[in-house]
Amino acid sequence: MWKFDLQDLEELQPMINRLNDKKAKLDSSRPLPNSALQRIKTDLSLEWTYNSNSIEGNTLNLQETQMVLQEGITIKGKSLREHFEVFNHEKAIDYLYTLVKESYQLRGIDILSLHGLVLRSIEDDFAGRIRNGGVRIVGANFTPPNANKVSDLLDELIDFVNNNPLGLNEIVLTTIFHHKLVWIHPFFDGNGRTVRLAMNLLLMRRGFPPAIILKTDRKKYYEALNQANKGSYYKLCLLMLQALERSLNMYINALPGNSYGDYEPIASIVAEPDIPYGQEYVSLLARQGKIDAHKEGKDWLTTKKAVKEYIINRKRIR
């Protein structure tokens, strides 16, 4: 059933290759020191919980989210629901880690379990249960399928990603899964958080770190999903690659003697006299995935090495 026109993803192949190279470097360095692994895992889980909840409207900031999770503090002026969303998301991540292994095959029961944890003590009547009625999504350019079709569509999608009949790259496959699960919209509430958890289950089973879509990219994220509804996966795949590269960089920077260099704000790099480009142009290269870069909040970071390599490669092409 699942058919796609993926020709517009061809120009993302260099970026996909770059991420695969980084993953290979990470794989060759395993096992990583336990102290570094635990620190990165804790940092990623915090950012994952904060950003995924914030995309859905939770108003706790990053520091408040950390205080709730790590110190058990109740934040004055914030709703009980928002506190439960934080606790629940962390529990869902913990459950996800128990599933991750190379031979893992996605199961419907695992998606339902993740959803059940996301909505625990918030919407107990709907937690872990497929919707039995229609839904509409504000701002979306589509209407989710009839509730009677949801179970079969979910089974077909799970079969598609487990068997990968088109032989797709794992990142592209995960991007398609992400969009299609949003499109099916299997639950009355909690779809976004559950989708982003399940997509990372697919990435992590292949040895990638979780890809965390940032709150600052919320508008871009929804626009990318709307583009996917029209058949174009370019923007959503680019966003996924950018999120994944950021997480990969966190791991690689923890490696002894890593050769990828120090990431700096683009403004600092273009101030160097031997860099012929301005901040606007280098920022565009970063957004397009043409140089090794990642986003921290609203700022793009890259390395001088990455910009120099782009200059050299561009001269070769000429």
N, C-alpha and C positions, 0 to 999 in steps of 0.2 A: 504493500500500500504506500509506503513512504518513498516518494520520489523527489529529487531536488536538482536544481540547476546551480552547480557550484563553480561555474567557470570564473565568477568574479573573485574567487578566493585564491586564484593562481598567483596574484601579485603579493599575497601574504606568505608564500612559500619560503622566501629567505628568512622571514621572522620565525616561522615554524622550525626551520632548520637550526636557527640560532638557539631556540629554546630546547630542541632535542640535544644539541651539543652541550648545553648547560646541564641538562639532566644526566647525560653520559658522564660528564665531569663529576657530578654529585654522586652518581652510582659507583664510579671508580674509587671514590674516597670513603665509601662506607666500610665499616661502621663509623659514624661520627661520634665524637665524645658525648657521653650521656648528658653532661652538664649543658653543653651547647644545644643538644636536641631538645632538652626539657625547656630551656629558656625560649627557644624559637617557637616550640609548640604552644607554650603559655602565651607568648606575644601574639601569635597568629590566631589563637582561639579567642583572645580578647578582641582583637580587631575584627575578626569574622563576626562575632556576636554583635559588637557595636554597629558595624556598617550594615549588616543584613537587617537588623532591627530598625535602624535609622531610615533605611530605604522605605520601610513600611510605615513610617510615621512616629516611631518611638522617639521621645524627646530627651532621653538621657544622653549626656555627652560621653566622650570616651573616658574621662576621668571618673565620672559618676558611675559608669558601667563597671569600671575597675573596682571602685569602692564597694559596689553591690556584690560583685563576684568574689573578690579576694578578702574583703573585710566584713562582709555581711551587713553592711550599713544600709539603713533605709533613708532614701533621699527625700527631704522635705519638699512638698509641693508636687511630687510625682505620683502618678496613680499606681494602685496595687497591680493593675494589669501590666504596666510597663516594667515593674519589678519582676513579675512572673515571666515576662517575655525574655528577660535577661537570664534568669535561672534556667528556664526551660531550654533555651538555645544552647547553653553550655552543656546541659545533660544530653541533648541531641548530638552534639559534637562528640561527647564521650562515648555514646552508643555507636556512632559512626566509626570511631577508631577500633571498636571491637570487631567490626565487620571487615575492615580493610585487610586484604591479602591478595597476592598476585592472581590466584585462581578464582577469585570471587566472581560470581555471576549475579547480576542485579535481580532482585526479587520484589514482587509487588508487596509482600508482607513487610519488607524492610522500609519501603517508602511510606507505607501506612504507619509503621512504628515510629519513624522519624516525625511524621505529622502528629501522631499521638503525643509525643514528647513536646513538640512545639506548642500545642494548644492545651496541655495539661493544666488544670485548675483555671483555665480561661474560658474555654468552650468545651466542657467535658462531653456534652451531648454529641458534638461533631468530631471530637479528637480521634484521629485514626480511622475515620469512616469516609468512604466515598460519598459525595453529594448525591442527593436523590431529588434535586430540583434544579431549576434554571438559575443562572447567575449572569450579571452584566459587570463589565470592568470599566470604570470611569477613565476616560482618556484613551482607551484602546480602540483600534480600528477594526475590531472583529467581535463576534459574539461566540462564546465558547459552545461546544457541541451539546446537544440534548443529553440530559442526565442518563437516559437509557443506553447511550452509546459509550459512556465514560469507561466502564469496566473493560469492554472489548478493546477500546482504543489504547487503554493503558497496557493491556496484555500485549498488543501488537507492538507498541513502542518498546517495551522491555525486551521482547524477542528480537527486535531490530538492533538494539544496542548490544545485546549479548552475542548475536551471531554476526553482526557487521557485514551484511551481504555485499555491500559496495566496497569493502576493503578500505574504509576511510581512516585517515590519520586520527589517532585517539582524541586529539584536541578538537578537531572538526566534528567528530562523532559526538563528543560531549556537548558542543555548541548546539548541534541539531537537537539532541535530547533535551537540553535546557529549554529551547524554544518550544518544542512540541509538547513538553509537559506543561509549560505555561499555557499553551493554546488549549490543551485538553481541560486544564483548570479543574482537576479532579475533586477539589474540596470547596466547601462554602467559604472557609477562611484559612489563612496560614499557607496559601499556595506558594508565595514568593520565597519565604524562608525555607520551606520544604524542598522546593526546586533547587535552590542554591546549595542546600545540604546534599541532595541526591546527586547533583552534577559533580560535586567534589568527591563523592564516593567512587564515581567512574574514573576520575583523574587519579585519585590516590591508590586505586587498585593497580595502577600501572606505574606506580613509583613517583608520580608527580606530587608536589605539595598542593594544598588547597589554593584555589584561585579566589581571591576576595575582591568582589566588586565594591568600589568605594562609594560612600554616601555622596561625595562630591561629583560622582559620575551618574547620579540618579537620573537626571534628565536625559543624558546621552544613552543610558541603559534602556530606558523606556522607548526612546526613539529607535534604537537598534532592534528591539523586539517588534516594533511596528513595521520596520523594514523587512524583518524576517517573515512577518505575516504576508507581505507582498512577494515573497520568494527570494529576497536578497539577504544572504547571511554574512555579508562582508563586515558590516559595522559591529554585529554581535560577536563575530569571531575575532575581530581586532580587539574588542574590549576584553574578551576572554584571554587572549594572548598577552595583553598588557597586564592584566591582573595576575596571570600565572608567572610572568617574568618577574614581577615585583617579589613574589614569594620565593621563586628560585634564587633571586639575588640575595635574599635574607640568609638562605642556607649556604650559598657559595661564599658569601662574605665571612662566614664563620669557619671556613676551611683554613687550615694552616697554609700559609704561603700562597693564597689565592692570587691568580694572575689577571683578574678582571679589573683591577684598579679600584680606586676610591670614587664613589658616586658623589657628585657635587651638583648644586643648583646650576642650571644652564647659564644664568647670568654671570656666575663666577668663571665659567669656562670660556665664554665668548669674550671676556675681558682680557684674556691672554693675547699677547701681540701676534702669536703665530697661528691664531684661529681666524680665518678670513670671513666667517659668517657672523651675522647678527643674532640676537636672542630670538627674534621672531621666526627666523628661518630654521634654526636648530630646534626650537620648540615644535615647529611643524613636522620636522623629521621624526622627532620623538613620538608625536601623536600618531603619525602614520606607520610607526613601527619600523622605520628604515634605519634607525640606529639603536644600539643597546641603551635602553632608558627605562625608568619606571617612575611612577607618580607617588608622591608623598603629600597627602592632602590635596591642595590645588596646585602644587609645584611639581615640575618635572625635574628629575635628576638624571644625569648621564655621566660619562667619563670622558676625559680628554682623549684617551685611547680610542674610544668609540667614534668620536668626531674625526680624529685623524685617519682612522681606517676608512670612513665614508669618503673623505677627501681623496685618498689614494685610489679607492675603487672607482670613484667617479672619473678620475683622470685616465684610468685603464680603459673604461668604456669609451671615452672620447678617442 
